[in-house]
Amino acid sequence: MRYLSFLLLGLLVLLIVLVVRHDAGTVLGMEIGSFARLGVMAAFIAFIGIGAFRGTSVSKNIRHAGIWLGLAASLLVGYSYKDDARAMFARVAGGLVPGMAFTSHSDNSVIITRGQRGHYSVRALINDVPIDMLVDTGASSVVLSAQDAARAGYDLNTLAFTLPVQTANGEAFVSVTRIERIEIGSINIENVAGAIAQPGKLGQSLLGISFLDRLSSYEFSGQNLTLRP
């Protein structure tokens, strides 16, 4: 039983190495897929060897080894489809936790799942302050509600609301500003053109084109919006 524990520990270490090193593409100079196959084969041979050392019949060893090999293969298949699994996790998490942004470690892109009302909402950090925002490709810039702007450190008493804009509630006036920093997941954009709405004129802050155009790309696909830094 002690030998089997060592074998299971070895498989666990193999899985951890694959997860940690998947972005690098190599482990000890080997292509990561080859390293994984070598690890599984070594575990298979070790299992047969342990059985022979303990005097267990070869057929029984092979049967047990086949079970463990199947488990190891399942882990490798799951690893091969890690990006699909991440996308599925993003959809589930987005449904359970509205506004949650999920980062894909393969390219540092951020996945936002469409909410039940058909909108893409996300919790962003505006100058290090968490603010719930609505993605709006119809807005030319990032627009903060007066309440959110105050939380992010803007003094509303010093602002001049002189620029007229059209909103869902009709015409409103905003104050043009620059936003020091916007963070969403792994994405960090500084010095973003923005505006602050008059108090009471905007219910939820908008993540507009002035932020989206600073990305390398953004894509709507199915239920997901993918932001690429």
C-alpha positions in Angstrom: 0.0 0.0 0.0 2.9 2.3 0.8 4.3 1.9 -2.8 0.9 2.7 -4.2 0.8 5.9 -2.1 4.1 6.9 -3.6 2.8 6.2 -7.1 -0.3 8.3 -6.5 1.9 11.1 -5.1 4.0 10.9 -8.3 0.9 11.2 -10.5 -0.3 14.2 -8.4 3.1 15.9 -8.8 2.9 15.2 -12.6 -0.5 16.9 -12.7 0.7 19.9 -10.7 3.8 20.3 -13.0 1.5 20.2 -16.1 -0.8 22.9 -14.7 2.1 25.2 -13.6 4.1 24.8 -16.8 1.3 24.7 -19.4 2.0 28.3 -20.5 5.7 27.6 -21.0 5.1 24.7 -23.3 8.1 22.7 -22.1 9.2 20.8 -19.0 12.9 19.9 -18.5 13.4 20.7 -22.2 10.6 18.3 -23.4 7.4 19.4 -25.1 4.8 19.3 -22.5 2.6 16.6 -24.2 5.6 14.3 -24.5 6.5 14.9 -20.9 2.9 14.0 -19.9 3.0 10.8 -21.9 6.3 9.8 -20.5 5.1 10.4 -17.0 2.0 8.2 -17.5 4.1 5.4 -19.1 6.5 5.5 -16.2 3.7 5.2 -13.7 2.3 2.2 -15.7 5.6 0.4 -15.7 6.1 1.2 -12.0 2.7 -0.2 -11.1 3.6 -3.5 -12.9 7.0 -3.6 -11.2 5.5 -3.1 -7.8 3.0 -5.9 -8.3 5.8 -8.2 -9.5 7.9 -7.3 -6.4 5.0 -8.1 -4.1 4.4 -11.5 -5.9 1.0 -10.5 -7.3 -0.1 -12.3 -10.5 0.8 -10.5 -13.7 -2.8 -10.6 -15.0 -4.1 -8.9 -11.8 -1.4 -6.3 -12.0 -2.3 -5.5 -15.6 -6.0 -5.2 -14.7 -5.3 -2.8 -11.8 -2.7 -0.9 -13.9 -5.4 -0.5 -16.6 -7.7 1.1 -14.1 -5.0 3.6 -12.9 -3.9 4.2 -16.5 -7.5 5.1 -17.4 -7.6 7.6 -14.5 -4.4 9.1 -15.6 -5.6 9.3 -19.2 -8.7 11.0 -18.0 -6.6 13.6 -16.3 -4.6 14.2 -19.5 -7.7 14.5 -21.6 -9.1 17.0 -19.1 -5.8 18.9 -19.3 -6.0 18.9 -23.1 -9.4 20.5 -23.0 -8.5 23.0 -20.2 -9.4 26.0 -22.3 -12.9 24.6 -23.0 -13.2 23.8 -19.4 -12.3 27.3 -18.4 -14.9 28.7 -20.8 -17.5 26.4 -19.3 -16.5 27.5 -15.8 -16.8 31.2 -17.0 -20.4 30.6 -18.1 -21.4 28.8 -14.9 -19.6 31.4 -12.7 -21.0 34.3 -14.6 -24.5 32.9 -14.1 -24.0 32.4 -10.4 -22.0 35.6 -9.7 -23.1 38.4 -12.0 -20.3 40.7 -12.9 -17.6 38.1 -12.4 -14.7 38.4 -14.9 -12.8 35.2 -15.6 -9.2 35.4 -16.8 -7.9 32.8 -19.3 -4.3 32.0 -18.3 -3.4 30.9 -21.9 -3.5 34.5 -23.2 -4.6 36.6 -20.2 -7.8 37.4 -21.9 -10.9 38.2 -19.8 -14.2 36.5 -20.3 -17.5 38.2 -19.3 -20.7 36.2 -19.5 -24.0 37.8 -20.6 -26.5 38.3 -17.8 -30.1 37.2 -17.7 -31.3 40.5 -19.0 -29.0 40.2 -22.0 -26.4 42.8 -20.8 -22.7 42.3 -20.2 -22.0 43.6 -16.7 -18.6 43.4 -15.0 -17.0 44.5 -11.7 -14.0 46.7 -12.6 -11.5 48.5 -10.4 -11.6 52.3 -11.1 -8.6 53.8 -9.4 -8.5 50.7 -7.2 -12.2 51.1 -6.2 -14.6 48.2 -7.2 -17.4 49.5 -9.4 -20.1 47.5 -11.2 -20.2 48.6 -14.8 -22.3 47.9 -17.9 -20.4 47.2 -21.1 -21.9 49.7 -23.7 -20.4 49.8 -27.2 -22.8 52.7 -27.9 -21.0 54.9 -25.4 -18.0 56.7 -26.9 -16.2 56.8 -23.6 -16.3 55.4 -20.1 -19.0 57.2 -18.2 -19.2 57.1 -14.4 -22.3 57.7 -12.4 -21.9 60.6 -9.9 -22.1 58.1 -7.0 -19.4 55.9 -8.4 -17.2 58.8 -9.3 -17.4 60.1 -5.8 -16.4 56.6 -4.5 -13.4 56.6 -7.0 -12.1 59.8 -5.5 -13.6 62.6 -7.7 -14.8 65.7 -6.0 -18.2 66.4 -7.6 -18.2 70.0 -6.4 -15.2 70.9 -8.6 -16.8 69.4 -11.8 -18.4 71.4 -14.6 -21.2 69.4 -16.3 -21.2 71.2 -19.6 -21.1 68.4 -22.3 -24.6 67.3 -23.5 -25.1 63.6 -24.1 -28.0 61.4 -25.0 -28.9 58.6 -22.5 -31.7 56.1 -22.2 -33.5 58.7 -20.0 -33.0 61.6 -22.4 -30.5 64.3 -22.6 -28.0 64.8 -19.7 -24.8 66.7 -19.1 -21.4 65.2 -18.2 -18.1 66.4 -17.1 -15.1 65.3 -19.2 -12.2 63.7 -17.2 -9.4 61.3 -17.4 -9.5 58.0 -15.5 -6.2 57.1 -13.9 -6.6 53.4 -14.1 -9.2 50.7 -15.0 -8.6 47.1 -14.1 -10.7 44.1 -15.1 -9.2 40.7 -14.2 -5.7 40.6 -15.6 -6.3 43.7 -17.8 -4.9 47.1 -16.5 -5.4 50.2 -18.7 -4.2 53.6 -17.5 -5.1 57.2 -18.5 -8.5 56.4 -20.0 -10.7 59.1 -21.5 -13.9 59.3 -19.5 -16.8 61.3 -18.3 -18.8 61.8 -15.1 -22.6 62.1 -15.3 -24.7 64.6 -13.4 -26.0 63.4 -10.1 -29.2 61.3 -10.6 -28.8 61.1 -14.4 -27.1 57.7 -14.7 -28.1 54.6 -12.8 -25.0 52.4 -13.6 -21.6 53.3 -14.9 -20.8 52.5 -18.5 -17.7 50.8 -19.9 -17.5 52.4 -23.3 -15.3 52.6 -26.4 -12.6 54.7 -24.9 -11.7 51.6 -22.8 -12.5 48.9 -25.4 -10.4 50.6 -28.1 -7.3 50.4 -25.8 -7.5 46.6 -26.0 -5.8 44.5 -28.7 -9.3 43.2 -29.5 -12.7 42.4 -28.0 -15.1 39.8 -29.3 -18.8 38.9 -28.7 -19.3 35.1 -29.2 -22.4 33.3 -28.0 -23.0 34.2 -24.3 -19.4 35.5 -23.8 -17.6 38.8 -24.3 -13.8 38.2 -24.5 -11.5 41.1 -23.8 -7.9 40.7 -25.0 -5.1 43.0 -23.5 
